[in-house]
Amino acid sequence: MQPSSTQGSRRLLVLLCLNISLFLLLPAHASGGRPNVLWLIAEDMGQELGCYGYPIKTPNIDRLAREGTQFSRAFCSSPICSPSRSAFSTGMYATAIHAQDHRTAQDLKRKLPAGVKTIPKWFEQNGYHTSLMGNPKTDWNFLFSNKEYMGTDWSQRKTGQPFFAMYNFLEPHRWGWSKWPDLATHLDPDTVPVPPIYPDGPVMRQSIAKYMDFIIEMDRKVGLVLDRLEEEGLSDNTIIFFFGDNGRTIYRGKQWLYDEGMNVPLIARYPGLFEPGSVNDELISLIDLAPSSLSLAGCPVPEKMQGKVRFGEDAAPRAKYVFASRDLSDQTQDRIRAARDKRYKYIRNYRPEAGYAASPYLLKTHPEYTEARQAYELGELDEKQSLFFQSRKPEEELYDIEADPWETKNLAEQREYGDVLQRMRAALNQWITESGDVVLSEP
């Protein structure tokens, strides 16, 4: 018996309503919309946030973590801003594009290799509006045009056009400490936690308290951005990555390849993709954000990008290691490479005789270093606190991060860790070769 035309019409109407309902329930990336992509970048900040268990009130970033995924093992590929930003803005290791120094003199900067562009240029090529917002910092160690970004705010895009925006916060960089010396003090220096690798002195406590004050200020500004997205109806169709460009600016952090200088916060939010309130402990490098952002936006990932897609249907296999480099830092010459897996860190010092030389910038801007140095010369530091003031670095360093999170017990010469040492050596050697480290390949 054939159904009547009335029955067929009703059935068609039911199916149509069902399809519409399912469509409305899908997140933007599943329904075929082109998502916006927003990078929120803190400057010189480790994982000192409430959501990471640190004793500080950061309600807005904590809210972002509750609504998305927090990554515990995210690492920059260089522990200082210009090579790190050169890397994550291109999806390339700084050592592969002659961008490894901080900073490269203007007359020594080179053009990017063929097939390599900055992330805003790749998005622009795919029809996105691109903007550099907040602190207008690029800090790239290569030659680039003054048209890398199309504007200074996503409001400048055409109607219906998706956007990519890089929103830089100055905080908690020390430059802001002198620019805004009267910023309200939120924390009593006597109450802040002092890591065991640092001497517990009044200047150290003041520096940590000021650092935390500026994180609180940055959190306030993050809240303003999140509120604006909500007010403009953009929250559900905007992929957000919040991260730090390198580790925190205490003297054994920024500039060095210990976790204090490499391990950065990373929080991702996009409804339907990142599970709310989840914590991911897989290894991820900041150079993975460029290809991952393009992939999630439905844009082709450039073949030459060294970073890997880490999210979505096209995600690469889980990383076994992350790698990092340190070369010239301000006026201080050095050459260091590192490999890290989930448990161990291997550091190779090519110039061990350089010790832990303090740059003029550090001496000028880190008063807690001067306090600690004086305490060392007076014999007032313990063994862990004294490590940074030795005249020579070990040629190799190996640390068990689970047992020794502050990386103070070097296992490189202990026989029982020989297999681990060989494995980490081999991983670093392979990365140096395969990534095309331009420094180590030069005669």
N, C-alpha and C positions, 0 to 999 in steps of 0.2 A: 504493500500500500504506500503510495507516494504521499509525503507530507503536504499539507495545504500551503498556499502562499503565505497565509497568516502565520502558521507555525514556523515556516522558514524565516519570516521576517523577525519573529520574536527571538528565535534562536540566534540569528545574526546580531540582533540588538544586544542580547546577553553576552555574546562573545566579544562584541565591540566594547561594552562597558567593562568587562573583565580585563581586556587588554589595556584600556585606558588606566584602570586602577593599578595594574601591575607597573605600568610605565611611571605613574606618579610616585610609586613606592621605591623606584630605583634611584640610587645616587646618581649624581650628574655624570660620573665617568661611565656608568653602566648604560645610561639612557642616551648616550651619543653626544652629549654636550661637550664643548671644549672647555676644560677647566682652566681657571686662572692658576698661576703659580707664584707664591710669595715666599721669599727667603728673608727671615728675620735674623740678623747677624749681630751678636754681641762681640765686643772687642776685648781680647786678653782675659778670657774667663774660662775657668774650669767648671766642674760640676757642683759648685757651691750654690745649690738651689734647694728650696724646701722639698720639692718632689724627689730629689736625689738623697734625701735624708739629712741634709745639712741644717744646722740650727739657725735658720733665717726665714723670714716671712716674705714669700714671693707668690702672692695669691694669683696673679694673672698668668704667670708661667706655669704654676701648679694646675691651674684650670685647663691650660692647653694640654698638659700631660694627662689630666683626667679624661679629656675628650679625644685623646689620640694615643700614640705609642711613644714611650720613652726608651732611648737606647743607652745602655750602660757601657758599651764598648765601642764608642765612636772616637775616631782619632784624626787629627790633622796630619798632613804629610810633611809639614815643616812647622817647627814650633815658634814661628815668629811671623808677623802679619804679611809682609809683602810676598815672600815665596809661597806662603800658605794660600793667600788670596789669588796669586797667579795660578796656582794649581787648581783650586776648586772652581775657579771661574772659567777654566778651560777644560776640566776633566782630564788634565795631564799632570804628571809629576813635574815639579819645577825643574828637577835635574834633567828632564828630557827636552826642555825648551829653553835652556840657558837662562832660567829665571830663579836660580837657587840662592843668589846672594841677597842680603838685606843691607842696603839696597843697591841695586845695579845702577851705576852712574849713567846718566842720560846718554852720554856719547858711546857707551858700551852696550846699550840696549839693542836687541835685534827684533826683526819682524818674527811673528809666529810662523812655524813651518807650514808648508802647504797642507791643506786639509785640517788645520787647527784654527778655530775661532773662539771668541769668548761666548759664554752662554747667552747673553742678550742678543748677539748677532744670530745665533742659531734659532732662537725663538722668533726674532724679527723675520728671518727667512721663511718661517712657517706661519706667517700671518699674524703674529702676536704684537701687541704694543708692549714696549719695554721701557722701564723707568728706573732711575736710581734715586732712592728716597732717603730721608733722614740725613745722616752725615754723608756728604757726597764723596765718599772715598772709594777709589779703585785700588790704588797702591800696587799696580801691576809692573813687574820687572821686564816688560817688553814694549816694543813700539806699538801704539794703537792710535786710532783716529779720535777726534773729539766728538764722534757721532756713534759711539758704541751703544749708547742708549738713545731712545727716541724722545724721552721726556723726563720730567721730574716728579710725575704723579700719575697714578693709574686713571685719574679723572680726565686726563688728556686723550684717552683712547677714543676711537670712533664708537658709535652706538653698536652694541652687540659684539664688539671686538674683544677677545680674551686678552689678558695681560700677564706679563712676567714682570715682577718687581723685586729688586734687591733693596731691602730696607736696612740701612746700617745704623746701629746705635753706637755712640761714642763710648758709652759706659761699658765696663768699668775701667777703661784705659786710664793710665795715670795722667795723661795730658789733661783730662777733665778735672783731676784733683786740684791742679793749679788754676785752671780756668774758673772753677766754681769752689773756691776754698771755704765759702760760708754755707755750703750745702748742709741742710739740717742733719745733725748727727742722730742716727737712729739707734746706734749701739754703743754700749759702754765698753771701751777697750778691755776692761778687766774681765769681761764675760766672754770674749771671743775665743774659739778654739785655736791653739797654736800647735801645728804638727810637730812630731818629735824630731824631725830633721832640722828644725829651726830653734835657736835659743829663745827662751821666754823672757824677752826684755820689753821695756815700755815702748820703744820705738817700733819694734816688731808688732806689738799689740795695736798700736795706733795705725800702722799700715794695713793690717788685716781688717780692723774696724772700718777704715776708710774704704777699703775695697768692698766690703759688705754693704756699706752705705750706698755706694754707687750701683751695686747690683739691685738694691731696693728701688733706687731711682729709675734704673732701666726697666725693672718690672712694671713700674707705673706707666712708662711709655709704651711698653708692650700691650698693656691693658687698653690704652687709647686706640691702638691699631686694631685690636680685636673688636673693640666696641664699634669702630667705624665700619669694619666689614659687616658686622651684624646690622647696623643701621642702614647700610646700603644694600642689604639683601644678598651679600656676596659670600657669606660664611660657608654655605653648603656646597658651593661650586669653586672653592679655592683650596688648592693644595698648599699647606703651610709647612715649611721646614724652619725650625728655630735651632740655631747652633752658635757655637763660639768659633772664632777664626783660629785661635790657638789657646794654649793653657794660661793659667793665671799668672799675673805679673808680680810674683814674689821670686826672689833671685835664683832659686833652683827650679823654677817653673818655666816661664817663657824663655826661649832661646835654647832650651836643653831637651834632650830626647828621653827624659824620664816621663812617667805618666803625668806628673805634675805639669809638664809642658805640652803633652800630646793629647791626653784624654779630655775630650770636650763634651759639653752637653749637646744632645741632639734629640729633638722632639718633633714628631711628624703628626699632622692632623689632616684627615680627609674622610668625611663620612662615607662609610661603606667599604673602606680599604684598610685603614689603620684601626685596630680594635681599641675602643675607649678604655683607658686605664691600664693598658698592658705595658709590660716591660720586656724588651728584646735584648738578649745578651750576646747576639751574634756580632762578629767583627765587621765594622764598616769604616771606610775611609771617606773623608770629606770630598775626595775627588770622585766618589760614586754619586754625589748629588746631582751633578750636571747630566749624566746620561739617564739617571733615574727620573729626573724631572721631565726631560724630553720624552721619555718613554711613557710616563703616566699621562702626559698631555697628548699622546697619540702622534708625536713627531718622530721622525726617523732618528736613530742614534748614529752619529758620525762614526764611520769605521775606524778612524784613527784614535778615537778617545780611549785613554787607558783606564779610566774609571769603569765600573761595571754597574749594570742595572740591578738594583737590590730589592725592588718592590714590584708587585703586580705580576701579571701572567708571563712576562718576558724576563723575570728575575734570573740572574745567573746563579750557578751553584754557590753555596755558602763559602765565604772566604776562610782560608786556613791561616792566613797571615795578613797583617797590615805593615806598611813600610814607611820610613820617614828619613829625612836628611837634614843636616845642618851644615852650612858653610859660613861665608862671611856674615858677621852680625855687627852692624854699625862699623866700627873701625877694628873689630877683632876678628882675625883670621882663624878659622878652624875648619875641620872636615870630619864629619861624623855621619855614620849611617846606622840604621836600626831596623830590626825585624821583631814583630811581636805576634805571638799567637794568643790563645785565650788564657794561657797560664804563664808563659815565659817571655821575657824581654832580652834580646841580644843586641848589644851596642858595640860597634867597632869604631875605635878612635884612630884616625889616620895621622893625627898630630898629637900624640899623648904628651909630648913635651910642652905643649901650650897650656897645660893645666886647665884651670877654670878661670881664665883671664877675664877680669871685669872690664867691660867696655866703658868709655867715658860717659855714655848715656846712662848705664846702670849706676855708676858712681854719683852722677848728678841727680838722678831721680829716685833712687832706692836708699833712703837713709837707713833702713833696717839692715842693709848689707854692711854699711859702715859700722853700725853698732855691733853686728855679729863678728866682723873682721877684728875689731878691737878686742872683743871677748876672746876670740881665738888666740890672738897674740898674747893675751894675759893668761892663757891656759885654762880658761873657764868653760870651754865647750866639751861635751862628751864625744865619744868616738863617732857616733852618727852625725852629729852636728859639725864635726871637724872635717868630714869627707870633702866638702865643697872647697875647702881652703888648702888642699894639697897642691904642691907645685907641679905634680905630674898626674895625668889620668892613666888608668890601666889601658893597655892596648885593646883588651876585650873585656866586656862586662856581660854577665848573665845573671838574671834575677828570676826568682820564683815569686811571681806577683801575688799568688794566693797566700803564701807564707810570709812574704816580705813586701807589703804593698807600697812602702816608701822607698824601696830599692836601695837598701843600705848594705846588704850582705852579698858580695860578689861571689858567684859560684863558678866562675870561668875556670879556675884552677883546681877545682875539687873533682877527683877522679870519678866519683859516683854520678856526676852529671856530664860525663864525657859524651854519651850518646846524644843527650839533649843539645849540647854545645855543637856537635858535628851537624846535627839536623838544622839548627838555627843558622849556622854558618852557611850551609848549602842553600838554604832558602834565601838568605841575603845575597849570596853570590849570583844566584839565578835571577833575582829581581834586578840587580845592578846590570846584568847583561841584557835581559829581555826588555827592560824599560828604556834602555839606551841612555844610561847616565853619562851625560856629556863631559862631566868633570873627570870622572874616573877612567873614561876612555881616552882622554887626552894624554899625549906622551909627557 
